Amino acid sequence: MLETTLERIATALEKIADSFDSAAVIAPTAADQPVPNLTPAPADPIPPAAPVPAAAAPEIPTAPAEPALPFNDKQGMINYVMAAYQELGPEKGAQIQAVLVNLGHPNINDVPPEQFQAVFDGVEKLKVA
């Protein structure tokens, strides 16, 4: 396809070149040239641009707020987990240990404050499951 197109272009260029060779070309002399007008044409006045109102910034959706923790220290977390265990019952309550282990803490006393939210979220998921 490309070769065919290139061949057609080459043939057309050869015909154009042949027509230049057969035509008598007379170069224009300086006297035949029109004198260019060097005076610039008056510019059309450009009206000032109307101010463009700033587009309102798109609203960035915010993540749903996590529920506030019902505890803020280690003893409060332990009390929360114990109450959740009693609410869930022995079978489902036993899954709280899996929440702690998944966070890397087989013992509730080892959970640091920065993971309190993760403990709370994990226990709350057990309540709705």
C-alpha positions in Angstrom: 0.0 0.0 0.0 2.8 2.4 1.0 4.9 1.5 -2.0 1.9 2.1 -4.4 1.3 5.5 -2.9 5.0 6.4 -3.2 5.0 5.2 -6.8 2.0 7.4 -7.6 3.7 10.4 -6.0 6.9 9.8 -7.8 5.1 9.6 -11.1 3.2 12.8 -10.4 6.4 14.6 -9.6 8.0 13.4 -12.8 5.1 14.8 -14.8 5.4 18.1 -13.1 9.1 18.3 -13.7 8.6 17.4 -17.4 6.0 20.2 -17.7 8.5 22.7 -16.3 11.2 21.6 -18.7 8.9 22.0 -21.8 7.4 25.4 -20.8 9.4 28.5 -21.5 9.8 30.3 -18.3 10.5 34.0 -18.5 11.9 35.5 -15.4 10.2 38.8 -14.5 12.4 41.9 -14.4 12.5 44.5 -11.7 10.4 46.8 -13.9 7.7 44.1 -14.1 7.4 43.8 -10.4 4.8 45.8 -8.6 6.1 48.1 -5.8 5.0 46.8 -2.5 3.0 49.1 -0.2 5.2 49.4 2.9 2.6 51.4 4.9 1.0 49.1 7.3 -2.8 48.9 7.3 -4.5 50.4 10.3 -5.1 47.8 12.9 -8.7 47.1 13.9 -9.0 48.1 17.5 -9.3 45.1 19.7 -11.9 45.5 22.3 -10.8 44.7 25.8 -11.6 41.2 26.9 -14.5 40.8 29.2 -13.4 39.4 32.5 -14.0 35.7 32.7 -15.5 34.6 35.9 -13.4 32.1 37.8 -14.7 28.6 37.5 -15.8 27.2 40.8 -13.3 24.7 42.1 -14.8 21.2 41.8 -15.9 19.8 45.1 -13.6 17.0 46.3 -15.6 14.3 47.9 -14.5 13.6 51.4 -14.2 10.2 52.9 -16.9 9.4 55.3 -15.8 10.3 58.8 -14.9 7.3 61.0 -17.0 6.9 64.0 -15.5 8.6 67.1 -13.8 6.1 69.3 -15.7 5.3 72.5 -12.3 5.1 74.3 -9.0 7.0 74.3 -6.7 4.9 76.4 -5.6 1.3 76.8 -8.0 0.6 79.7 -10.9 2.1 77.7 -10.0 -0.1 74.7 -9.9 -3.2 76.9 -13.3 -2.3 78.5 -14.7 -1.7 75.0 -13.4 -5.1 73.7 -14.7 -6.9 76.8 -18.2 -5.4 76.4 -18.2 -6.2 72.7 -17.2 -9.8 73.5 -20.2 -10.1 75.9 -22.5 -8.5 73.3 -21.3 -10.9 70.5 -21.3 -14.0 72.6 -18.6 -16.7 72.9 -18.6 -17.9 69.3 -18.6 -14.6 67.5 -16.7 -12.9 70.3 -13.8 -15.3 69.8 -13.2 -13.6 66.4 -12.0 -10.5 68.3 -8.7 -12.4 68.8 -8.4 -12.7 65.0 -8.8 -8.9 64.7 -5.9 -8.4 67.2 -3.7 -11.0 65.5 -4.3 -9.5 62.0 -3.0 -6.2 63.5 0.1 -8.1 64.7 -0.8 -8.3 68.4 -1.8 -11.6 69.9 -2.2 -9.8 73.3 -4.6 -6.9 73.6 -2.2 -5.2 76.0 0.3 -4.9 73.1 -1.9 -2.7 70.9 -0.4 0.8 70.6 -2.7 3.9 70.6 -2.2 4.5 66.9 -4.0 1.1 66.2 -7.0 1.8 68.5 -9.1 2.9 65.5 -8.2 -0.4 63.6 -9.2 -2.4 66.7 -12.5 -0.5 66.9 -13.2 -0.9 63.2 -12.5 -4.6 63.2 -14.7 -5.2 66.2 -17.5 -3.1 64.8 -17.4 -5.2 61.6 -17.9 -8.3 63.7 -21.0 -6.8 65.1 -22.6 -6.3 61.7 -21.4 -9.5 60.1 
